[in-house]
Amino acid sequence: MKLPPHGSNPQHLLKTLNIKAEPNEQIIDFSVNINPLGMPKSLAENWGRMFQLISDYPDPTLEDLTEAISKKEALPKERILIGNGAAQLIFLMAQKLAGKNILLVEPTFSEYRTACEAFNCHVSSYQLAEEDGWKIDADICLKHLEGMHAVFICHPNNPTGVTYNREVLLSIIEHCERKGIFVILDEAFYDFCFENCSLLHISQTYHYLIILRSFTKMFSIAGLRLGFLAGNEKLVQELKVMQPHWSVNALAEAVGRLCLKEDEHVQKTKEFITKERTRVISKLHSLGYVTSSSEVNYYLLRTKEKQDLRPLMLFLIEKGIITRHTENFRGLDGHYLRLTVKQKDANNKLLSSLESWLKKC
């Protein structure tokens, strides 16, 4: 049975598994990796005013939001392309690279492969290993890059939550710059890291480096779809030609400008995630589970025996807990579950349920 390819939408997963949940039954969704603290208060406070924007067409140039990102990130406006979520920008890059040879550093976000294969790209894989801490070996990566036209790297990685050594990334970026290979560095979860792991500040130095960013994770606005890409001016203009007009709706544009001012919300989230993730993972280790060395708001979990975890997933569903399966992450093959860091009470319920599973086994 093929499970849904993404997290969130618990009812979709339950329907696929032919499990009926009562409408009033409380379900905690650990499969969705957005901010457990929710959206900033300013969004709710201004919602009535912003909602009026839907009576007219959005600004197709997104001039105000582009200007706000430019000032916030110290980037020239000409190097910024805003999209309907990072997913749209991934598909635009795949369209630009149609028919080319693409390397994926895996396990990784499934949309890279989906997008590239939709445009008849030839997709290869550099598979990272748990025994190496899910880290990139620069020498091995450079060998995989022979004959490639682009490489997608998710940093911090989804689904492991691991960040990569800055010097390793720079060596790959510099190699690709010399060879004319695009490096698409997806930083959708960078702002959950307590320590800054972003390479956006060097994006102007390299012609072939593209940085992807998402608003939806940190600010809990996944339903609005908003992200941006930073790259060289020529590439941005080429992608704009391929992008449909009015890709970003008026509400998303207005919300994005508010989110860029929410430094306090971001800092509060980082502090909460770091503290709560440390507590939860420490408890999981004491129970005998193995986790990835995540630095963000989600992590991989497996048993010591590295067994198929669909039975555990089903057991947790009985407890009202939805997890993210890993059956469609290459190299994970369902031996892990991806779990998010949520509020303390929800995390405690998860820990109690995982302890019950071990006793049951």
Backbone torsions as a table, in degrees:
resi	resn	phi	psi	omega
1	MET	NA	123.7	-177.9
2	LYS	-85.0	122.8	-177.7
3	LEU	-87.4	159.8	178.4
4	PRO	-53.9	142.3	-173.6
5	PRO	-77.3	-8.4	-177.4
6	HIS	-132.5	167.4	173.5
7	GLY	-81.1	-173.8	-176.9
8	SER	69.4	-179.3	-177.7
9	ASN	51.4	62.1	-178.5
10	PRO	-54.0	-36.5	-178.2
11	GLN	-63.6	-31.5	177.1
12	HIS	-64.8	-44.4	178.5
13	LEU	-64.1	-45.6	-178.8
14	LEU	-62.8	-39.2	178.6
15	LYS	-65.0	-41.8	178.3
16	THR	-60.9	-38.0	-179.8
17	LEU	-84.7	0.8	-179.0
18	ASN	58.7	41.7	177.8
19	ILE	-110.5	125.2	179.6
20	LYS	-95.6	124.2	177.4
21	ALA	-109.9	136.2	178.0
22	GLU	-65.0	141.7	-178.2
23	PRO	-55.7	-32.6	-178.3
24	ASN	-93.7	2.8	-179.4
25	GLU	-73.5	128.8	-178.2
26	GLN	-78.2	123.7	179.5
27	ILE	-119.7	132.1	176.0
28	ILE	-103.1	121.6	-174.4
29	ASP	-96.6	100.1	176.4
30	PHE	-89.8	5.2	-178.5
31	SER	-90.0	-16.9	-176.3
32	VAL	-97.6	122.9	-171.4
33	ASN	-101.5	55.4	173.7
34	ILE	-107.8	173.9	-173.4
35	ASN	-60.1	120.6	179.4
36	PRO	-68.9	-15.5	177.4
37	LEU	-84.5	-4.2	177.1
38	GLY	81.5	-167.9	-178.3
39	MET	-82.7	158.3	177.1
40	PRO	-60.6	147.9	-179.7
41	LYS	-60.8	-30.4	-177.2
42	SER	-61.1	-26.8	-179.9
43	LEU	-68.7	-45.4	178.8
44	ALA	-67.0	-38.2	-177.6
45	GLU	-66.1	-29.0	-177.9
46	ASN	-106.0	6.3	-172.6
47	TRP	-60.9	-43.5	-178.9
48	GLY	-58.0	-44.1	178.8
49	ARG	-65.5	-43.7	-177.5
50	MET	-69.7	-33.6	-177.0
51	PHE	-60.4	-29.0	179.4
52	GLN	-64.8	-17.6	-178.1
53	LEU	-66.8	-20.2	-174.5
54	ILE	-74.4	-5.8	179.1
55	SER	-77.1	-9.6	-179.1
56	ASP	-131.2	165.9	176.9
57	TYR	-67.3	146.3	174.3
58	PRO	-72.2	163.2	176.5
59	ASP	-70.6	114.3	-177.7
60	PRO	-66.2	-20.3	-179.7
61	THR	-88.5	-17.0	-178.1
62	LEU	50.0	41.5	-173.2
63	GLU	-60.8	-43.4	-176.4
64	ASP	-66.8	-44.1	-180.0
65	LEU	-69.1	-39.2	177.2
66	THR	-60.2	-43.3	178.7
67	GLU	-63.1	-41.2	-179.5
68	ALA	-65.0	-41.6	177.3
69	ILE	-65.6	-41.6	179.8
70	SER	-57.2	-45.8	180.0
71	LYS	-69.6	-41.6	-177.5
72	LYS	-64.5	-42.1	-172.7
73	GLU	-103.7	2.5	-179.3
74	ALA	55.8	47.9	178.8
75	LEU	-119.0	142.2	172.3
76	PRO	-61.9	141.9	-178.6
77	LYS	-59.0	-31.7	-176.6
78	GLU	-68.2	-14.3	-178.6
79	ARG	-99.1	8.8	-174.7
80	ILE	-116.7	132.2	173.4
81	LEU	-129.3	120.7	-179.8
82	ILE	-94.0	140.3	-177.5
83	GLY	-135.6	171.4	178.0
84	ASN	-77.9	74.0	-173.0
85	GLY	80.1	159.1	177.0
86	ALA	-62.2	-25.8	-178.5
87	ALA	-59.8	-41.6	178.9
88	GLN	-62.4	-39.8	-178.7
89	LEU	-68.3	-35.0	174.6
90	ILE	-61.6	-43.5	179.4
91	PHE	-67.8	-35.2	176.3
92	LEU	-64.5	-40.7	177.2
93	MET	-65.0	-39.8	178.2
94	ALA	-63.8	-38.1	176.9
95	GLN	-64.5	-41.6	177.1
96	LYS	-61.5	-33.8	-176.3
97	LEU	-98.5	17.0	-175.0
98	ALA	-48.7	129.0	177.2
99	GLY	79.6	-1.9	-176.6
100	LYS	-87.8	171.9	178.0
101	ASN	-89.9	122.5	-173.8
102	ILE	-121.8	135.2	175.1
103	LEU	-106.2	133.7	173.4
104	LEU	-112.5	130.6	173.0
105	VAL	-88.3	110.4	-170.8
106	GLU	-117.4	158.2	7.2
107	PRO	-70.0	149.7	-176.2
108	THR	-160.4	176.1	-179.5
109	PHE	-56.0	127.0	-171.8
110	SER	-68.6	-20.0	-176.8
111	GLU	-67.2	-23.3	177.6
112	TYR	-61.9	-50.8	-179.5
113	ARG	-64.8	-44.8	-179.2
114	THR	-57.2	-46.9	-178.6
115	ALA	-65.6	-46.3	-177.2
116	CYS	-65.3	-41.6	179.4
117	GLU	-68.7	-29.1	177.0
118	ALA	-63.8	-25.7	179.3
119	PHE	-109.9	26.8	171.7
120	ASN	59.1	32.5	173.1
121	CYS	-76.1	156.1	176.5
122	HIS	-98.2	107.0	-169.9
123	VAL	-99.0	126.1	175.4
124	SER	-115.0	164.7	-175.3
125	SER	-129.5	135.3	165.8
126	TYR	-107.6	106.5	-172.3
127	GLN	-89.7	118.4	176.4
128	LEU	-80.2	157.4	-174.4
129	ALA	-121.0	142.7	178.0
130	GLU	-62.7	-37.4	-178.2
131	GLU	-65.0	-18.0	175.2
132	ASP	-99.3	13.4	179.9
133	GLY	73.6	20.8	-177.7
134	TRP	59.7	27.1	-177.2
135	LYS	-93.2	154.9	176.2
136	ILE	-85.2	131.3	170.6
137	ASP	-95.7	116.0	-173.9
138	ALA	-58.3	-44.1	-177.7
139	ASP	-63.4	-42.6	178.9
140	ILE	-65.9	-41.8	-179.7
141	CYS	-61.8	-42.9	-179.1
142	LEU	-62.6	-34.7	176.7
143	LYS	-65.6	-41.2	178.6
144	HIS	-66.0	-23.2	-176.5
145	LEU	-80.0	-8.2	179.1
146	GLU	-61.4	125.4	178.6
147	GLY	81.5	3.4	-178.8
148	MET	-89.5	155.3	175.4
149	HIS	-107.1	-17.6	179.7
150	ALA	-162.9	156.6	175.8
151	VAL	-136.1	135.3	174.2
152	PHE	-100.9	126.2	176.9
153	ILE	-128.4	122.4	177.9
154	CYS	-92.8	117.8	-172.1
155	HIS	-144.4	109.1	0.2
156	PRO	-61.7	150.5	-174.0
157	ASN	-73.2	140.8	167.6
158	ASN	-113.7	112.1	32.8
159	PRO	-111.9	0.9	-171.5
160	THR	-79.7	-27.4	-175.2
161	GLY	80.7	4.4	-177.2
162	VAL	-80.6	143.6	170.8
163	THR	-103.9	155.3	-176.1
164	TYR	-103.4	153.9	178.4
165	ASN	-59.3	129.7	-176.9
166	ARG	-59.5	-41.0	-178.9
167	GLU	-66.6	-35.1	176.8
168	VAL	-64.9	-46.1	178.9
169	LEU	-61.7	-42.3	-179.7
170	LEU	-63.8	-37.9	179.1
171	SER	-65.3	-36.9	177.4
172	ILE	-68.9	-44.9	-179.6
173	ILE	-61.6	-43.3	-179.1
174	GLU	-67.5	-39.4	176.0
175	HIS	-61.1	-46.2	-177.9
176	CYS	-66.7	-33.6	177.6
177	GLU	-62.8	-41.5	179.5
178	ARG	-68.1	-34.0	-175.2
179	LYS	-93.3	-5.3	-178.8
180	GLY	73.7	35.6	-179.7
181	ILE	-106.7	127.1	178.3
182	PHE	-70.5	134.7	171.1
183	VAL	-110.2	112.9	176.9
184	ILE	-100.0	105.3	-176.4
185	LEU	-101.4	110.6	-176.2
186	ASP	-90.7	110.7	-178.0
187	GLU	-106.5	37.4	-175.3
188	ALA	-57.7	-27.7	-176.3
189	PHE	-115.8	14.7	-175.2
190	TYR	-58.7	-34.2	-172.3
191	ASP	-79.5	0.6	171.9
192	PHE	-90.3	-12.8	179.7
193	CYS	-75.5	133.0	179.0
194	PHE	-66.0	-40.8	175.6
195	GLU	-95.0	139.9	-177.6
196	ASN	-64.8	121.5	180.0
197	CYS	-115.5	4.4	-174.2
198	SER	-73.9	149.7	173.5
199	LEU	-115.2	15.7	-178.9
200	LEU	-58.5	-35.0	-175.4
201	HIS	-65.7	-18.9	179.8
202	ILE	-102.3	2.4	-174.2
203	SER	-62.3	-26.7	179.6
204	GLN	-74.7	-15.0	-178.4
205	THR	-78.4	-25.7	-172.2
206	TYR	-117.8	134.2	-178.8
207	HIS	-74.4	-31.5	-173.3
208	TYR	-104.2	11.0	178.1
209	LEU	-96.6	126.2	176.9
210	ILE	-121.0	130.1	178.7
211	ILE	-109.6	130.9	175.4
212	LEU	-104.8	137.5	176.6
213	ARG	-130.8	151.8	178.2
214	SER	-128.4	138.8	172.5
215	PHE	-88.3	-20.7	-164.6
216	THR	-71.0	-29.6	-173.9
217	LYS	-77.4	-57.8	-177.1
218	MET	-63.4	-39.7	-172.2
219	PHE	-98.8	6.8	173.9
220	SER	54.3	49.3	-179.8
221	ILE	-126.8	40.7	-175.6
222	ALA	-57.0	-31.4	-179.1
223	GLY	-71.2	-16.7	179.9
224	LEU	-88.5	-27.2	179.8
225	ARG	63.6	104.1	-179.7
226	LEU	-157.1	129.8	176.3
227	GLY	-159.6	173.8	175.2
228	PHE	-146.4	161.9	-179.6
229	LEU	-121.9	140.4	174.2
230	ALA	-118.4	124.9	-178.8
231	GLY	-159.6	-174.9	-179.5
232	ASN	-68.2	152.7	-171.8
233	GLU	-58.6	-40.6	-178.7
234	LYS	-62.8	-44.9	179.6
235	LEU	-63.7	-44.7	-179.4
236	VAL	-57.9	-42.5	179.4
237	GLN	-66.0	-37.9	178.2
238	GLU	-64.6	-41.3	-179.9
239	LEU	-70.1	-35.0	178.2
240	LYS	-59.8	-38.3	179.3
241	VAL	-62.5	-34.6	-178.6
242	MET	-82.4	-18.8	-174.9
243	GLN	-81.7	131.1	177.6
244	PRO	-61.8	147.5	173.7
245	HIS	-61.5	152.3	177.5
246	TRP	57.1	36.7	178.2
247	SER	-64.2	-32.9	-178.6
248	VAL	-108.1	123.8	-177.0
249	ASN	-76.5	165.3	-173.7
250	ALA	-63.8	-36.6	178.9
251	LEU	-65.4	-44.9	-179.9
252	ALA	-61.7	-40.9	-179.5
253	GLU	-63.6	-43.6	179.9
254	ALA	-67.7	-41.5	178.3
255	VAL	-63.6	-40.0	179.3
256	GLY	-59.1	-41.0	179.7
257	ARG	-65.8	-35.4	176.5
258	LEU	-68.7	-41.9	-177.3
259	CYS	-62.0	-34.3	-179.5
260	LEU	-64.1	-16.6	179.2
261	LYS	-94.1	-2.2	-169.9
262	GLU	-93.1	52.8	179.5
263	ASP	-62.1	-37.0	-179.2
264	GLU	-65.7	-40.3	178.1
265	HIS	-63.0	-41.5	179.5
266	VAL	-63.8	-47.0	-179.0
267	GLN	-64.0	-42.4	178.2
268	LYS	-61.0	-40.6	179.1
269	THR	-64.5	-46.5	179.5
270	LYS	-57.0	-45.0	-178.5
271	GLU	-65.5	-42.6	179.6
272	PHE	-65.0	-48.2	-177.7
273	ILE	-59.9	-45.9	-178.3
274	THR	-60.6	-45.7	-178.1
275	LYS	-68.4	-47.1	-175.9
276	GLU	-72.5	-37.3	177.1
277	ARG	-62.2	-42.7	179.1
278	THR	-60.6	-44.0	179.6
279	ARG	-63.0	-48.3	-176.4
280	VAL	-64.7	-47.3	-177.3
281	ILE	-66.5	-36.2	176.4
282	SER	-59.9	-42.9	178.6
283	LYS	-66.8	-41.2	179.2
284	LEU	-61.2	-41.6	178.5
285	HIS	-64.7	-38.2	179.4
286	SER	-67.1	-26.2	177.1
287	LEU	-79.7	-16.6	179.4
288	GLY	107.0	4.3	176.8
289	TYR	-81.1	159.3	177.0
290	VAL	-112.8	135.2	179.2
291	THR	-129.7	161.0	172.9
292	SER	-76.4	158.4	-178.5
293	SER	-85.9	66.9	-175.0
294	SER	-71.3	149.3	173.7
295	GLU	-120.1	13.3	-177.7
296	VAL	-128.4	-153.2	-171.2
297	ASN	-97.3	21.6	175.7
298	TYR	-154.7	165.3	-177.3
299	TYR	-159.0	161.2	173.6
300	LEU	-93.0	144.7	177.5
301	LEU	-131.7	139.9	172.2
302	ARG	-145.1	168.0	173.5
303	THR	-87.5	163.5	-179.8
304	LYS	-60.5	-30.7	-177.1
305	GLU	-79.7	-7.2	-178.7
306	LYS	52.6	57.8	-177.2
307	GLN	-98.7	168.8	173.1
308	ASP	-61.3	124.7	-174.2
309	LEU	-101.5	14.7	174.5
310	ARG	-62.9	-39.8	175.9
311	PRO	-58.5	-39.4	177.2
312	LEU	-66.6	-40.6	177.9
313	MET	-58.6	-43.4	179.6
314	LEU	-67.8	-37.7	177.9
315	PHE	-62.4	-42.2	-179.6
316	LEU	-68.8	-33.8	175.5
317	ILE	-60.1	-39.5	177.1
318	GLU	-61.0	-27.9	179.2
319	LYS	-88.2	3.0	-179.4
320	GLY	83.6	23.1	-177.3
321	ILE	-120.7	123.9	177.5
322	ILE	-101.1	130.2	178.2
323	THR	-117.9	168.5	177.7
324	ARG	-96.7	116.1	176.4
325	HIS	-68.7	164.9	179.5
326	THR	-124.8	26.0	-176.8
327	GLU	-70.8	-20.0	178.4
328	ASN	-108.0	12.1	170.6
329	PHE	-94.8	116.1	-177.7
330	ARG	-61.5	130.7	-179.8
331	GLY	93.8	-13.1	179.0
332	LEU	-102.2	-38.6	167.2
333	ASP	53.7	33.4	175.4
334	GLY	78.8	6.0	178.7
335	HIS	-84.5	-2.0	-179.3
336	TYR	-132.2	161.3	165.7
337	LEU	-120.4	143.1	172.6
338	ARG	-98.2	128.8	-178.3
339	LEU	-124.4	146.7	178.3
340	THR	-100.9	161.2	173.0
341	VAL	-87.9	119.4	-179.2
342	LYS	-116.0	-167.5	177.0
343	GLN	-65.3	158.6	-169.9
344	LYS	-56.4	-44.8	-178.6
345	ASP	-61.8	-42.8	178.7
346	ALA	-65.1	-42.2	178.5
347	ASN	-62.8	-37.8	178.7
348	ASN	-65.5	-37.8	177.1
349	LYS	-64.5	-40.7	177.3
350	LEU	-61.7	-47.9	-179.1
351	LEU	-59.9	-43.1	178.8
352	SER	-62.6	-41.4	-179.7
353	SER	-68.0	-39.5	178.4
354	LEU	-67.8	-33.1	174.6
355	GLU	-67.1	-39.7	177.2
356	SER	-62.4	-37.2	178.9
357	TRP	-60.9	-44.3	-179.9
358	LEU	-63.4	-38.6	178.0
359	LYS	-67.4	-37.1	179.6
360	LYS	-65.7	-35.8	-178.7
361	CYS	-78.7	NA	NA
